[in-house]
């Protein structure tokens, strides 16, 4: 009977069931392997030459944010969250970033 009454924890839990209470009910949980992938992203960028096509694309993918509300970058989302509702769109955005980086003339 009280399932949907205005008790804050119940009402919010049922009405805002995505991206709401991160510490009590996370939508995305990073395991050790996923966390290691995230830590390696900065190291991979650091290995590339400044101004290179690869670095430009990596920086773009690690700066732009996923639009599902998870708070991750496009690169983080694509590499760790297989259930993201906009994952396919994020993959296309990254492909576009790579194409744009390759099309930009280098000096």
Long-range contacts (C-beta under 8 A, 24 or more apart in sequence): 18-69, 19-68, 19-69, 19-70, 27-70, 28-70, 28-72, 28-80, 28-81, 30-80, 34-80, 37-79, 37-80, 38-76, 38-79, 38-80, 41-75, 41-76, 41-79, 51-106, 52-106, 53-101, 53-102, 53-104, 53-106, 54-101, 56-101, 56-104, 57-94, 57-97, 57-98, 57-100, 57-101, 57-102, 60-97, 60-100, 60-101, 61-94, 61-97, 64-93, 64-97, 66-90
